[in-house]
Amino acid sequence: MLSVYVPTGTSLKRSDTDDLAALPHEAVWLDLKSPTAEEDKAVQSLVGIEIPTREDMQEIEISSRLYVENGARYMTATLMCATDTGNPRTTPVSFILADHRLVTVRYDEPKPFNLVAAKLSRGCPQNINGENLLLDLLDAIVDRCADILERIGADVDEVSLEIFQPSATRGHAANYSKILLTIGKKGDLTSKVRESLVSIGRLISFVAIETDTGRWTKEQKATFKTLSRDVQSLTDHASYLANKITFTLDAMLGVVNLEQNNIIKLFSVMAVVLMPPTLIASIYGMNFKAMPELSWELGYPMAVLLMIMAGIGPYFFFKWKKWL
């Protein structure tokens, strides 16, 4: 799908056109989402650039993600998608700056794109161009990453509180399974956000190299510096959260081991406690003629009493030794 955005006064309007051969020349943002071959050719004809394929965008080499070709700057970053669902994922998105136009190529629906489009439709500078659009998108992407990390931090704090603070649910295997699944999901999401931040940081560094060439205004240079600092601080925060999640996971596994040890200790104590009564019952179950107790009138009550005393005795002995 091809979305073409054209500045009209103080807003950026989406221009819907069915004729790909007649794309508006004044367009400053061309957004290609899962583009067809015809849409690729139409944009290439208007802007005069080659549109990278999905396979090209998935390359992990820096030279394949950040480069200049025929005066156009190609930049590919990894962005977060569907973070509000149970299946968050990352997707490569290409940003191409050419002739003061911005071309974006994507195969998913990162939330910042819709936010920026809605924001600029309400109001934008009259001299808006591709460079301004790139800055707006990067700012929205960084803000989105910050929101995700804040939510992860709050969720991890709740899990930590549940682990370290005694609760009525302690000892329930189902509760432990839920906590472990939550920790695993938050750890996976944190690693994805950090991957996204690292790629964004490389993109900003690549563009910042050209800020001294006179292509960028003073305000744009200041914005790039701010974005660079934000990305660095968020990357450090993501690393901190990853360490915290690892600690939380180790703590949870330690609690599970303690619970298992308590259960095993209980079974061990019960086995030792029941061993003497079992021995006595086994002896009197032999029914030998030479056993005088078999003919006693109080032989059976005496055997039961011996079994009770043999069970209670080891228990108090263990308590006295502080083994329990």
Buried (B, 14 or more C-beta within 10 A) or exposed (E): EBBBBBBEEEBBBEBEEEEBEEBEEEBBBBBBBEBEEEBBBBBEEBBEBBBBEEEBBBEEEEEBBBEEEEEBBBBBBBBBBBBEEEEBEBBBBBBBBBEBBBBBBBBBEBBBBEBBBEBBBEEBEEEBBBBBBBBBBBBBBBBBBBEBBEBBBEBBEEBBEBBEEEEEEEEEEEBBEBBBEBBEBBBEBBBBBBBBBBBBBBBBEBBBEBBEEEEBEEEBEEBBEEBBEBBEEBBEBBEEBBEBBEEBBEBBEEBBEEBEEEEEEEEEBEEBBBEBBBEBBEEBEEEEEEEEEBEEEEBEEBBBEBBEEBBEEBBEEBEEEEEE
